[in-house]
């Protein structure tokens, strides 16, 4: 709009100047006056065009700088959000080292929701303990100086106390999904098994575990106190006749795998 307005003003000046010269000037002077009008029109147009070009350049540079800053900010935000899992693994390792200094066979899991906030905001979180003598829970606290403090807790329900401390064990229905005898172990591991197993190993190792068991129905189990607990589950696990091949594939990933009577034991 501004460019059109300036162009209209320049044309108005040219037409007005030309008519004035034709009306009031006669003879040879008329020719030179017309040349002067056109010369002034041309010089003024060039000056306005150069100014508009400079303004456009400055605006484009400002837009480019603003876009670059926005892009860098978004990238920083994304990378910060992706660091949550890594911070939690470091936090878990510190807790495991702290607890195992007194209870070498202990393992644990988080009870508190969103425990990764302890790595950034500090505070206290609760964990469930296994293999720690008379304790089954612990409150783990981190302060602003990154120091760790742990208070051991034992929680027993009142009903269990009335039964002389013998809690009822609820029987969970077992999944009797038949194993897949035809699936290719290498293809299955690349599509599903690798990602699930790597996630399980990273988390369990950070919480003090050294091995897990893969059951025939796909359950991934860990030892907690004197019993097994289901940690995760594979879908369409290759059948028993393919376990030796699957164990070799797992060992190629840097883990130790051995085929047992009813499961595959994976250690690290």
C-alpha positions, 0 to 999 in steps of 0.5 A: 500500500505504501509503495502504491501511494508513493508511486501515485505521488511521484506520478502526480508530481510528474504530470503537474510539473509537465502541465505547468511547463507547457502552460507557462513556458514558451520557446527553447526554455520549454524543452529544457524545463521538461527535461528538468522535470523528468530528471527530478522525477527519475532521481526522486524515484531512485532515492525512494526505491533504495530506501524501501530496499534498505527497509525490506532488508532490515525487516527480513534480517529481523525476521530471520533472527527471530525465526532462528531464536525460536528454532534454537529454543524449541530444540533446547526444549526438546532435548531437555525433555528427552533427558528425563529418562537418562536422569532417572537412570542415574538417580536409580543407580545412586539409590541402588549403590546406597542400599546395596552398601548395607543390603547387597542382595536388595532390589527395589522399585518406585512407588512414587509417581513421576520419580524423575522430578526428584532429579531436578526438584529434589524432595522425597520419594518412596520405593518398594524394597525386596531382600532387605531383611525386616524392611519392605519400603524406604523413603529416599530424599535428595537435597539441593546439594545432591546428597541422598538420605534413606529412611527404612520403613516396614509396612504391614496391614492390620489384617496381616497382624491379626493373622500372626504376620502371615499375609494372604497370597493372592493367586494370579491367573496364569496366561496360557497363551500358546507359544509361536513355533513358526515365528522367525526369532531374528525377525521377532527380536528386531521388531519387538524383542530388542526394544522391550528387553533393552528397556527392562535391562536398563531399568532393572540394572539401575534398581539392583537386579542382575538377571531376569527370566523369560517364561514360555508364555512371554512373561518377563519375571524378576526375583523379589524376596523369595518369589517371582514377580512379572515385570513385563511381557513379550507378545508372540514369543518364539516357541521352546524349539527356537529358544536356543536360537533366540538365546544366541541372538540375545548374547550377540547384544552383549547379554548372557542368555541360557536356556533352562527347563521352563524359561530363558535366563538373561543376565548382565 
